[in-house]
Amino acid sequence: MKLFLLVSTALAVDAANAASITVDNKPGYIKYTTVKGYFLQDEPSTNATTFNYTTSNFGLINRTYPATEGLCANLTQWQLFSRQVDALNAAAPLNTVYKTVFMGRHGEGYHNAAESYYGTPAWNCYWAQLTGNGSATWEDAKLTSAGVLQAEIAHNFWKHQIEVQKIPYPQSYYTSPLARCLATANLTFAGLDLPVYYPFKPTVKEYLREGISIHTCDHRGNLSTIAQSYPSYTLDPSLTEVDQLWNGVTADDDTAHENRMLALLDDVFTNDDHTWISFTSHSGTIATLLSVLGHQPFRLSTGAVIPVLIEAEFFPASDAPKVEDGAFTTSTWCHNAPPMTSLKDVEQGCVCSKTTAALPSLMTQASGVPGQTAPLNEYTKTTEVEGNSVSTSNVPCEEPTDYQNLVFL
């Protein structure tokens, strides 16, 4: 493996699609690029809303490759693509490597169903900050029956692809630590006829979690609970027993999320010499991964999968771009009831009912954010507008789904 001397130490970088690493014990960075021309999801003409990965061979384009000219005609498209990726790696400079990453979004969770049921304004401004509604719970949301079915569809499709299309087996598996992803990964890959040398034994990665928001669906469960529920999973050493990133008060900005995604990629590309890799993650996190990889925006529905061919180039520190720090900011919401209505000219459109609730100390320490203070979000001060109050809230936990049939009592 060309990169055996590379050890990742990066935690952040800017939008130049590069990340800090260590090369021969000297600081360096990695530049990531999406290699286009192989998947339909790379094409501007592909409609993400209507695209179905199960009817399009994961989006792999039917085409010939320079590396496969003259090979027997009965090879499947995936067998041809596998040889093309091998050829790219064989011909690449010593500082360059290619990997194919299958990024799968979890199946529908109770938070997705709740957002569809209540509507995005009411979800963002009120319900998402609660742990549930009395009949359904969405803190660290579990899969709905529809979400389980979506993961089973992914399982059956992978089974078909392995048996019929001869798709390369994932050689490494990584998953978010949130419950909906842990379950989706298990339902998707456990029970497949995998080779003994590439077993389904995923590593739980903290940075594959959803972006940090004030929504309770993004609040991770305790590490001991994960270990008890999934004893065969490998727990990344960076995981702490209690969630240190989510506090229900502050949310990260786009730069902070991008930095975590680049640090995640650094870790994988410097410590995993496999070529075929699976990520089980979230809508927002996959969207951010695609962004830092230079891929066009391509939102996934719940349970969907997108493969990406990635080129990683390793450079010395002298070539590294300027690093920008991300930030955590306080988010507010309608703490006493769902919003009365919404305004298009107000971010997230939260028009809250007027409240007389007392405000706590504004110097309340925000757990997990060293040196930062913020008011408790249950009593966040709001600005009155025409007798009501306007509150801003962070983006949705996940893209809302079309699932409308779950009844909340």
C-alpha positions as CSV (number, residue, x, y, z in Angstrom):
1,M,0.0,0.0,0.0
2,K,1.5,3.3,-1.1
3,L,0.3,5.3,1.9
4,F,1.6,3.1,4.7
5,L,3.7,6.0,6.1
6,L,0.7,8.3,6.4
7,V,-0.9,8.9,9.8
8,S,-3.9,11.2,10.2
9,T,-3.9,13.9,12.8
10,A,-6.3,16.4,11.2
11,L,-9.3,17.9,12.9
12,A,-10.2,20.8,10.6
13,V,-9.7,22.5,7.2
14,D,-11.4,25.1,5.1
15,A,-13.6,24.8,2.0
16,A,-10.6,24.1,-0.3
17,N,-11.4,20.4,0.0
18,A,-8.2,19.6,1.9
19,A,-7.4,18.3,5.3
20,S,-4.4,18.3,7.7
21,I,-2.6,15.0,8.1
22,T,0.9,13.8,8.9
23,V,3.3,12.6,6.2
24,D,6.4,10.9,7.5
25,N,5.7,12.5,10.9
26,K,5.6,16.0,9.2
27,P,2.3,18.0,8.9
28,G,0.6,17.7,5.5
29,Y,-2.8,17.6,4.0
30,I,-5.1,15.6,1.7
31,K,-7.0,17.0,-1.3
32,Y,-10.2,15.1,-2.1
33,T,-11.9,15.1,-5.5
34,T,-15.0,13.3,-6.9
35,V,-14.0,11.5,-10.1
36,K,-16.8,12.2,-12.4
37,G,-18.2,10.3,-15.4
38,Y,-18.9,6.9,-13.7
39,F,-22.2,7.4,-11.9
40,L,-25.5,9.0,-12.9
41,Q,-25.5,10.9,-9.6
42,D,-22.5,12.9,-10.9
43,E,-24.5,14.1,-13.9
44,P,-26.3,17.5,-13.7
45,S,-29.2,16.1,-15.7
46,T,-30.0,13.5,-13.0
47,N,-33.0,14.4,-10.8
48,A,-32.2,13.5,-7.2
49,T,-35.9,13.6,-6.3
50,T,-37.0,10.9,-8.6
51,F,-33.8,8.9,-8.8
52,N,-34.0,5.2,-7.6
53,Y,-30.7,3.5,-6.9
54,T,-32.4,0.0,-7.0
55,T,-33.6,0.4,-10.6
56,S,-30.3,1.9,-11.9
57,N,-27.6,-0.5,-10.8
58,F,-26.6,2.0,-8.0
59,G,-26.3,4.6,-10.8
60,L,-23.3,3.0,-12.5
61,I,-23.2,4.3,-16.1
62,N,-23.0,1.6,-18.8
63,R,-19.8,2.5,-20.6
64,T,-16.5,1.2,-21.6
65,Y,-13.2,2.0,-19.8
66,P,-9.7,2.3,-21.1
67,A,-8.6,-0.5,-18.6
68,T,-11.2,-3.0,-19.9
69,E,-10.7,-2.8,-23.6
70,G,-10.4,-6.3,-25.0
71,L,-11.8,-8.1,-22.0
72,C,-14.4,-10.8,-22.5
73,A,-17.9,-9.5,-23.2
74,N,-19.7,-11.3,-20.5
75,L,-18.3,-9.3,-17.6
76,T,-20.9,-7.2,-15.8
77,Q,-20.6,-3.4,-15.6
78,W,-19.5,-3.6,-12.0
79,Q,-16.8,-6.1,-12.8
80,L,-15.6,-3.8,-15.5
81,F,-15.7,-0.8,-13.1
82,S,-13.8,-2.7,-10.5
83,R,-11.0,-3.3,-13.0
84,Q,-11.0,0.3,-14.0
85,V,-10.6,1.4,-10.3
86,D,-7.7,-1.1,-9.9
87,A,-6.1,0.4,-13.0
88,L,-6.5,3.9,-11.7
89,N,-4.7,2.9,-8.5
90,A,-2.0,1.0,-10.3
91,A,-1.2,4.0,-12.6
92,A,-1.5,6.7,-9.9
93,P,1.4,8.6,-8.5
94,L,2.7,7.5,-5.1
95,N,0.8,10.3,-3.4
96,T,-2.6,9.4,-4.9
97,V,-5.2,6.8,-4.1
98,Y,-8.7,6.0,-5.3
99,K,-11.5,4.6,-3.2
100,T,-15.2,3.9,-3.9
101,V,-17.4,4.8,-1.0
102,F,-21.0,3.7,-0.8
103,M,-22.8,6.3,1.3
104,G,-26.1,5.0,2.6
105,R,-28.7,7.1,4.4
106,H,-30.5,5.4,7.3
107,G,-34.1,4.2,6.9
108,E,-37.0,6.4,8.0
109,G,-36.9,7.3,11.7
110,Y,-39.6,8.5,14.0
111,H,-38.2,12.0,13.7
112,N,-38.7,11.9,9.9
113,A,-42.3,10.7,10.3
114,A,-43.0,13.4,12.9
115,E,-41.6,16.1,10.6
116,S,-43.9,14.9,7.8
117,Y,-46.8,14.7,10.2
118,Y,-46.5,18.1,11.9
119,G,-44.9,20.0,9.0
120,T,-41.4,21.5,8.8
121,P,-42.1,24.9,10.5
122,A,-43.8,23.2,13.5
123,W,-41.1,20.6,13.6
124,N,-38.2,23.0,13.5
125,C,-39.7,25.5,15.8
126,Y,-41.1,23.3,18.5
127,W,-41.5,19.5,18.2
128,A,-37.8,18.8,17.3
129,Q,-36.6,20.2,20.6
130,L,-38.9,17.7,22.5
131,T,-38.0,14.1,23.1
132,G,-41.4,12.9,21.8
133,N,-45.1,13.6,21.9
134,G,-46.4,11.0,24.4
135,S,-47.0,8.3,21.9
136,A,-43.8,8.4,19.8
137,T,-40.2,9.1,20.9
138,W,-37.6,10.6,18.6
139,E,-34.6,11.4,20.8
140,D,-31.8,9.5,19.1
141,A,-34.7,8.3,16.9
142,K,-35.2,4.6,16.1
143,L,-36.5,3.3,12.8
144,T,-40.2,3.2,12.0
145,S,-41.6,0.1,10.3
146,A,-41.2,1.9,7.0
147,G,-37.6,2.6,7.9
148,V,-37.0,-1.1,8.6
149,L,-38.6,-1.9,5.3
150,Q,-36.3,0.5,3.5
151,A,-33.2,-1.1,5.1
152,E,-34.5,-4.5,4.1
153,I,-34.9,-3.3,0.5
154,A,-31.3,-2.2,0.6
155,H,-30.3,-5.7,2.0
156,N,-32.1,-7.4,-0.8
157,F,-30.6,-5.1,-3.4
158,W,-27.1,-5.7,-2.2
159,K,-27.8,-9.5,-2.3
160,H,-28.9,-9.2,-5.9
161,Q,-25.9,-7.0,-6.8
162,I,-23.5,-9.4,-5.2
163,E,-25.0,-12.5,-6.9
164,V,-26.0,-11.1,-10.3
165,Q,-23.9,-8.0,-11.0
166,K,-20.8,-9.3,-9.2
167,I,-20.4,-6.0,-7.4
168,P,-17.3,-5.8,-5.3
169,Y,-17.9,-6.6,-1.6
170,P,-17.5,-3.7,0.8
171,Q,-14.2,-4.3,2.5
172,S,-14.7,-2.0,5.4
173,Y,-17.9,-0.7,7.0
174,Y,-18.4,2.5,9.0
175,T,-21.6,3.7,10.7
176,S,-22.9,6.7,12.6
177,P,-23.4,6.1,16.4
178,L,-27.0,7.2,16.2
179,A,-29.6,4.5,16.7
180,R,-31.2,4.8,13.3
181,C,-27.9,4.2,11.5
182,L,-26.7,1.4,13.8
183,A,-29.9,-0.5,13.0
184,T,-29.9,0.4,9.3
185,A,-26.3,-0.9,8.8
186,N,-27.2,-4.2,10.6
187,L,-30.4,-4.7,8.6
188,T,-28.7,-3.9,5.3
189,F,-25.5,-6.0,5.6
190,A,-26.0,-8.7,8.3
191,G,-26.9,-12.0,6.7
192,L,-25.4,-11.3,3.3
193,D,-23.2,-14.0,1.9
194,L,-19.9,-12.2,2.5
195,P,-16.4,-13.6,2.3
196,V,-14.8,-14.5,5.6
197,Y,-12.0,-12.0,4.9
198,Y,-14.4,-9.1,4.5
199,P,-17.0,-9.7,7.2
200,F,-19.7,-7.3,8.2
201,K,-18.0,-5.8,11.3
202,P,-18.6,-2.1,11.2
203,T,-16.7,0.6,13.0
204,V,-18.8,3.1,14.8
205,K,-17.5,6.6,14.0
206,E,-18.5,9.7,16.0
207,Y,-18.0,12.0,13.0
208,L,-20.4,10.1,10.8
209,R,-23.3,11.3,13.0
210,E,-25.7,14.0,11.8
211,G,-24.7,17.6,12.0
212,I,-25.0,19.0,15.5
213,S,-28.3,20.7,16.0
214,I,-30.6,21.4,19.0
215,H,-32.9,18.7,17.8
216,T,-33.1,15.8,20.2
217,C,-33.0,13.3,17.3
218,D,-29.3,14.2,17.0
219,H,-28.6,13.4,20.7
220,R,-26.4,10.3,20.8
221,G,-27.1,7.5,23.2
222,N,-24.5,6.3,25.7
223,L,-21.6,4.3,24.5
224,S,-22.3,1.4,26.9
225,T,-25.8,1.2,25.4
226,I,-24.4,0.9,21.8
227,A,-21.9,-1.8,23.0
228,Q,-24.7,-3.8,24.6
229,S,-27.0,-3.5,21.6
230,Y,-24.4,-4.2,19.0
231,P,-21.6,-6.3,20.6
232,S,-20.1,-7.2,17.2
233,Y,-19.5,-3.6,16.3
234,T,-16.1,-2.0,16.7
235,L,-16.3,1.2,18.8
236,D,-13.9,4.0,17.6
237,P,-11.6,5.1,20.5
238,S,-12.8,8.7,20.0
239,L,-16.2,7.8,21.3
240,T,-17.0,8.9,24.8
241,E,-19.5,7.3,27.1
242,V,-21.7,10.4,27.2
243,D,-22.4,12.5,24.1
244,Q,-20.0,15.5,24.3
245,L,-21.0,17.2,21.1
246,W,-24.8,17.7,21.6
247,N,-26.1,20.0,24.3
248,G,-29.5,21.1,23.1
249,V,-28.5,24.7,23.1
250,T,-25.9,25.3,20.4
251,A,-25.7,24.1,16.8
252,D,-22.6,23.9,14.5
253,D,-22.3,25.9,11.4
254,D,-21.5,24.6,7.9
255,T,-17.8,25.1,8.3
256,A,-17.7,23.1,11.5
257,H,-19.5,20.2,9.9
258,E,-17.3,20.4,6.8
259,N,-14.2,20.2,9.1
260,R,-15.5,17.1,10.8
261,M,-16.2,15.5,7.5
262,L,-12.7,16.2,6.2
263,A,-11.2,14.8,9.5
264,L,-13.3,11.7,9.0
265,L,-12.1,11.3,5.4
266,D,-8.5,11.9,6.7
267,D,-8.9,9.1,9.2
268,V,-10.3,6.6,6.7
269,F,-8.0,7.4,3.8
270,T,-4.8,7.2,5.9
271,N,-5.7,4.3,8.2
272,D,-7.8,2.0,5.9
273,D,-6.0,0.6,2.9
274,H,-9.2,-0.9,1.4
275,T,-10.7,0.3,-1.8
276,W,-14.4,-0.5,-1.4
277,I,-15.9,1.1,1.7
278,S,-19.4,1.6,3.1
279,F,-20.7,4.5,5.2
280,T,-24.1,4.4,6.9
281,S,-25.0,8.0,7.9
282,H,-27.5,10.8,7.6
283,S,-28.9,13.2,5.0
284,G,-27.1,16.3,6.2
285,T,-23.8,14.5,6.8
286,I,-23.8,12.8,3.4
287,A,-24.7,16.2,1.8
288,T,-21.7,17.7,3.5
289,L,-19.4,14.9,2.5
290,L,-20.5,15.3,-1.1
291,S,-19.8,19.1,-0.8
292,V,-16.2,18.7,0.5
293,L,-15.6,16.1,-2.2
294,G,-16.6,18.5,-4.9
295,H,-19.6,16.4,-5.8
296,Q,-22.8,18.1,-7.1
297,P,-25.6,18.4,-4.5
298,F,-27.6,15.2,-4.4
299,R,-30.1,14.8,-1.6
300,L,-30.9,11.2,-0.6
301,S,-34.3,10.0,0.5
302,T,-34.4,7.8,3.6
303,G,-32.8,4.4,2.9
304,A,-31.1,5.5,-0.3
305,V,-27.5,4.9,-1.3
306,I,-25.0,6.8,-3.4
307,P,-21.6,5.5,-4.5
308,V,-18.8,8.0,-5.1
309,L,-15.4,7.4,-6.7
310,I,-12.9,9.5,-4.7
311,E,-9.4,10.6,-5.6
312,A,-7.2,11.5,-2.6
313,E,-3.9,13.3,-3.2
314,F,-1.5,13.7,-0.3
315,F,0.6,16.8,-0.1
316,P,3.2,18.4,2.2
317,A,2.1,21.2,4.6
318,S,3.6,23.9,2.5
319,D,0.8,23.3,-0.1
320,A,-2.0,23.4,2.5
321,P,-4.7,26.0,2.1
322,K,-5.6,28.3,5.0
323,V,-7.7,26.6,7.7
324,E,-10.9,28.2,8.8
325,D,-12.5,27.4,12.2
326,G,-16.1,26.4,12.5
327,A,-18.4,27.7,15.2
328,F,-21.2,26.7,17.5
329,T,-24.1,29.2,17.7
330,T,-27.1,29.4,20.0
331,S,-30.3,28.5,18.4
332,T,-33.8,29.5,19.6
333,W,-37.2,28.0,19.3
334,C,-40.9,28.4,20.3
335,H,-40.6,26.9,23.8
336,N,-44.2,27.0,24.9
337,A,-46.2,25.8,21.8
338,P,-45.8,25.2,18.1
339,P,-45.5,28.4,16.0
340,M,-48.7,30.3,15.3
341,T,-47.7,30.8,11.7
342,S,-44.6,31.5,9.6
343,L,-43.0,34.5,7.9
344,K,-41.1,34.1,4.7
345,D,-38.7,36.9,5.6
346,V,-37.7,35.4,8.9
347,E,-35.1,32.6,9.0
348,Q,-37.0,29.3,9.4
349,G,-40.2,31.3,9.7
350,C,-41.0,30.7,13.4
351,V,-43.7,33.1,14.7
352,C,-44.1,32.1,18.3
353,S,-46.8,32.7,20.8
354,K,-46.1,35.4,23.4
355,T,-44.8,34.0,26.6
356,T,-44.3,35.2,30.2
357,A,-42.0,32.4,31.2
358,A,-39.0,33.5,33.3
359,L,-35.6,33.5,31.7
360,P,-32.8,31.6,33.4
361,S,-29.3,33.0,33.8
362,L,-27.7,33.8,30.4
363,M,-24.4,32.4,31.8
364,T,-25.5,28.8,31.8
365,Q,-22.6,26.6,30.8
366,A,-23.2,24.7,27.5
367,S,-22.0,21.2,28.1
368,G,-19.5,19.8,25.6
369,V,-18.5,23.3,24.2
370,P,-15.5,24.4,26.4
371,G,-15.5,28.0,27.4
372,Q,-18.9,28.7,25.7
373,T,-22.0,29.9,27.5
374,A,-25.5,30.0,26.3
375,P,-29.1,30.4,27.7
376,L,-31.0,27.2,28.2
377,N,-33.0,26.8,25.0
378,E,-36.3,26.0,26.8
379,Y,-36.5,29.7,27.8
380,T,-34.7,31.4,25.0
381,K,-35.5,35.0,24.7
382,T,-37.4,36.0,21.6
383,T,-38.2,39.2,19.7
384,E,-41.8,40.4,19.6
385,V,-43.4,41.0,16.2
386,E,-46.9,42.5,16.1
387,G,-47.9,41.0,19.5
388,N,-46.2,37.7,18.8
389,S,-42.6,36.7,18.8
390,V,-40.2,35.5,16.1
391,S,-37.7,32.8,16.8
392,T,-35.1,31.3,14.6
393,S,-34.2,27.7,14.5
394,N,-31.6,25.6,12.9
395,V,-32.1,23.4,9.8
396,P,-34.2,20.3,9.9
397,C,-32.7,17.1,11.4
398,E,-33.2,15.4,8.1
399,E,-34.9,16.1,4.9
400,P,-38.7,15.5,5.4
401,T,-40.0,12.3,3.8
402,D,-43.2,11.5,2.0
403,Y,-44.3,9.2,4.7
404,Q,-47.7,10.5,6.0
405,N,-49.4,7.5,7.5
406,L,-48.0,7.3,11.1
407,V,-50.6,8.6,13.5
408,F,-49.5,10.5,16.5
409,L,-52.0,10.3,19.3
